[in-house]
């Protein structure tokens, strides 16, 4: 069931424990109940590079990366494939590129949620969980 913009919770999300965290495990990541995409401009999604730059800024390892802001998918892709790329920021770039154009076959490869979550810290995991709670596509 699609989420209503501005709505803070609905039955499409799994129940959380008393602390507000999601499924409890060795590396549980808190999922906050507020609509974390409130700062996203839903009125102008199509081709909106500003919103993609905003998404890049959410990943700690992409802040200041070439192609992150202003958003340029080709530059961001080249940076991740180059010597500055680490496994963590490559996962972040793959995610951003999948959101930007999921039909494109990027040389960096497709985003793999399991591999990314295994390699990321909680700050990076939260970005994807927040996006997944109210997904948008340019």
N, C-alpha and C positions, 0 to 999 in steps of 0.2 A: 504494500500500500504506500503510495507516494506521500511524502511529508508535506504538510502545509507550511509555506514560508512563514517564519516568525513563531511557529508553534514550538514549544520547548520540549515536549515529549509526546509519545504516542505508543500504542500497543505494538508497533512493529519493531521495537527495540527489546532485546532480551532483558529479563529482570536483572537487577544488580544487587550486590550484597549491601549491608547497612552502611558501609562507608562510601557507597556510590561507585565502587570499582566494578568492573566487568567480571567475567569468569575468573575465579580465584585459581591461581597456579603459581609456579615458581617465579614468574615474572609478570604478575598482574599489572595492567596499566589502567589507571583511573579513567573512566569515561564520564566527563562532566555533563550534567543534565541541561545546562543552558545551551542555547543554539549557538555553537561556536563559529558558525559562518555568518553571524550577524553583520560583520564588516564587509562581507562579500556583496558586490553590487549585482543583484539578481535581475535588475531591469535591463542590463546590457551585456548579456552573456556571449552572444555570437561573436567569435573572433576577438574577444576582449583580452588583449595582451596585458592590460593593467591587472586584471584578476589573476592571470597566470604568474605575473611578477609577485603578486601578493602570496600566491601559493608557494612559490620558491622561497620567499622570506620566512615562511613557517618552518622550513627545514634548517636547523642550525648550520649544517655543512654546506648549504647553498647560498647563504648570505654573502653577498659580494662576489659570487662566482660570475665569470663572464657569461653573458646570455641570460642571467637570472633577472636582472633589472637594468635597463628595460628588457623585457622578455624577448628572446630570440632563440627559438628552438634549435636552429642550426649551430649557433655559437655555443649554446649550453651543451649540446651533444658532443661537439668537438672538444670542449673543455673536459668533459667526463671521460672521453676516450684517450685523452692525452696524459702526460706524466703527472698532472695535478690530481687526477682522479684516484679516489680510494674506493674500496668496496662499498663503504657506507654512502658516500655521495653518488656513486654510480647507481645504487638502488634508488636513491631519492630522484635522480635525474630520470631514470626509467619510469618511475611513477608519474612524474610531471609530464613526460613525453606521452605516456599512455593516456593521461587526462586530455592533453592537447590534441592528440590525433591517434586514436587507438587502432586505426586501420593502417597506419604507416609502419613499415618494417624497418625499424632503426637498427643500424649496425651494432649499437650497444646492447641490443637484445630486448626482449619483452620484460616487463615487470613481473617478478615472482614474489608474491606476498610472503610465503613461508621462508624463502631465503633472506628476504629483507628483514623480516621480524627476528630471525635468528641472529642477524649481524648488527642490528640497530640497538641504540639505547632507547629508553622510554620516551625521550623528547621526540625522537623521529617517529616512533610507533604512534604516538598521540596525533601527529599530523594526519596520518592515513585514517586513523579511527575517527577523527573529527570530520574529515572529508566524507568518509563513508556514512556518517550519521546524517548528512544532508548533501549528497553528491550533486555536482553540477558539471556540465560539459560545455566547452566553448563551441 
